[in-house]
């Protein structure tokens, strides 16, 4: 089963007299565990600006991302069963938004291809990996902190830095608007303490920036907030809906005349076999 393909053409009324309305859904209701089971990968990170969405239609191809995508489903309103319809964009229809934690990759920068050396005694030591960053990373951090720009750290006297030609990282200062400066590499280590890309924001306190994690703001896997409904197929001619125990919607399958005659014939044969046996 392709979990990202609507199965309207594949769904047939099950061989049951009564079954839950959820069996009319065109897509399975996904969790992070089910997504990983089917794809071998983890689902995309939670997006707080969007509603919970546990299904995705990946068959839209080149469709206009802003085009209308109809969503139809059954629900109970004022004690009655209603056939509801709304529209979302094709882009929204193709995307999941599952609550629960995402495993962000660990911040594990490679050793620095460079060292700090001295012309005085010939000593040298490898540059601290927690101090370096690219200039682009430093400038992004400066912008996020409303800083005053960046400058490269240099050494005086007999001391100097040497870097391999392929090494793009350097020791960059981020100049803070309230005075002072801090190595961009140190800021990166703070920002990625929960993994690269983990949510959070910078807080300025007493002139020292600190990173406030946003992981605690991610809803739990079974968050109770309303979800974008999963599209359902319409009823077949021999199906009707009823409210079951606790107000749950049930699908009732009515027998066709042919099915009824077959069942009667089968019952007659079973009774005859019992009498003659």
N, C-alpha and C positions, 0 to 999 in steps of 0.2 A: 504493500500500500504506500502510495506517495502521499505523505502527510501535508504537502503543500499544493495538492491538486483537488479541486472540488469534485466530489464523487457522486454528483447527481445522477449520472448515467449508470453508475454501478450499484446504486442503492435500490434494493427491492424490499418490499414489506417482509419482515422476518416471519418465520413459521410460528408465530405466536398470536394468541388471541388478544393479549394486552401487553404493551411494552411502553417504556418511558419515552416521553417526547424528545429527550436528548438523542435518541437513536435516529432522529430525522436530520441531525446536523450533517453538513456537507464536509466538515473538517473535524479531526480529533481535537479535543481540548488538551493543549500542551502544558507541560511543566518543564522546568529546566532539565530534570532527569530524563523525561521522555524525549526531549529534543536531542540530548546527547546520545541516547540509546539509538535513535533513528539516524543521526547524522555523523556520530563520532566526534562531534565538536560541541563546545558550549554555546548556548544561546547568546545573542548580543547583550551588552549591558543594559540595565534599566535606564529609561529616559524619563525623568520626573515631569517633563512638560507634557507627556502624553498619557492617555488612559491605559489601563491594563488591557492587553490584547493577547489572547492565547491561541490564535490561529493566524495563518498567512496564506494568501493565494499567490503562488509564484508562476502562474500561467499567463500573466498579463503582458509579458514580452515588451513590445514597443508602444504599448498603450500610453496615452497622455497621462503623466503622473498626477495632473490636477483634474483629470476626468472623473466623472461620478461613478461610483461603484455601489450598487444597491445591496442592502443587507436586510433580509426578511427573516422573521422568527415568530414563534408563538410565546405568549406570556399571559399571566393572569392580571386582569385589571378590574377592580371593583367586584371581585368574585366571579368574573366572566373571563372566558378564554378569548384572547384577541390576537389577530394576525397583524403583526407590527412590521413597519418598514421604515428604514432611514437610508441615508447615503453617506458614504465616506469617500475620500479620494482614492484613486488607484494606488497612489504611493502608500497610503495608510493600509490599504487592503493587503499589500505585498509585504508588510513589515510586522514583525512580532514586537511585543513589549512585555516581557515576562518579569514579574517581581522576583526577588531573591538575589543572593549574592553572586557576583561574577568573579571568577578567579583571574585577577590582574597579574600580568607577568612581573616577576621579581626584578627590581632594579639591581643589575649586576654588571656595571661597566667594566670593559676590558682594561687590563693594565695599561698604563700610559707608556707610549713609545717615546720616552724622553727622560732626562735627568737634570738635576741641579748640580753644577760643578763649580770648582774653585781653581783659579789660576795660581793661587797662593801655594797650596799643598797638593794639588792634583786630585783631591778627594771628589767624590761624586755620589749622589744618592738619587734613587728613582723618584720622580714627581708623584706626589700623593694623588691617587685616583679620585679621592673625595673632594679635591680642590678644583679639578678641571671641568671645563665644559666647552662647547663650541661658542663662537661669538653669537650665532643665531639664538642659541638657548639662553645666553646671558641677556640678550636684548628683549626676548620674550618675557623673561622674569622681571626685567626692569619695567616693562610696560605694565605687567600685572600688578606691580607694587607701586605704580606711579613714581618710579624712581627718576633719577637725573641722568640716566645713561650708564654706559659701561666704560671701563678702561682696563687695559691689559696690565697685569702685575709684572713688574720688572725688578731686577736685583742690582745692587750697587757694588762698586769696588771690584774686587777680584772674582766675585760670584756672578754666575750667568746660568741661563737655561739653554739646553740643547734638546731639540725635538727631531725625530725622524721625519723625512719629507712627507710620508703618508699620514702622519699624525696631525689631525685637524683641530684637536682640542688644545686649549691654553688655559692659563689661570686668569680668569676675568673677575674684576671687581664689579659689583652692582652698586652704584652710588644711590643712597637712600635720600629721599626728599627731606627728611627730618635731621639729616646729618649722619655721618658715618658711612661705612660701606661694608659689604660682606661678599665672600667668594660665591660666585654663581654655582659652583660645584656643591658647596655646602647646602645651598638652597634646594638644589635638585634632590639631594639625599633626603631632605625633610619632606619635599613634595611627594616623593615616590616611596615613602615609608610603608605604604600598604600596597605597593605595586605601581607599575607604570600605567598612567591613565586613570587611576582610582580617583573617584570624585572628592572634591574638597575645595577650600578657598583659603587665600592668604589673609591673615589677621595681623595688623600692626599694633603692637603693644610695647610701650616704653622704648620705642625706636628699634625694637628687635622683631623682625617678621617671624611669625610662626604659622604652621600649616594646620588648619582645622579640617579633620577628615569628614567626608560626607557619607561614609559607609553606613553610619547609624541612621541615616535618613532614607535608606533604601527599604521599601516595604518587604515584609516577610513573604515567603513563597505563596502562602495562602491568604494574602491580604484580602480584607472583606470589601474593599472599595468596588464600585460598579465597574464592570468590564464592558468592552465593546462586544455585543452579542455575536455568537457564532451563527452564520447563515444556515437556514434550514430549508429543506425541500418542501414543496406543497404536498398535501395529502393525495393519495391515490383514491380512485373512485370507491373502493371498498373500505376506506378508512374514515374514522371519525375520532373526535377528541372528547375526553371527559375528564372531570376533576376527580382524582383519587384521594386516598387518605392523606390528610395534612395539606390539601390543596395542590398536590402535585398533578401536573398534566400527564395524562396517559393517552396513548393511541390505541383504539379498539379496532380490530380487523374483523369486518363482517364476512361471513362465508358467502361465496357465490352459489347459485343453484347447483352447479355442477359439483362443487366441493361438498355441498350438503348431501347430495345423492350418493357420492362416493363414500362419505363417512357413514351414512345409513347402511349402505351395502356392506361395508366393512364390519360394522357392528352386528348385522344379521349373520354374516358368515362366522363371526366369533361365537355368537350365541349357539348357532347350529353345531359348531364343532364341540362346544361344551356339552350339548344335549346328546349328540351321537357318540361322544368320546366316553 
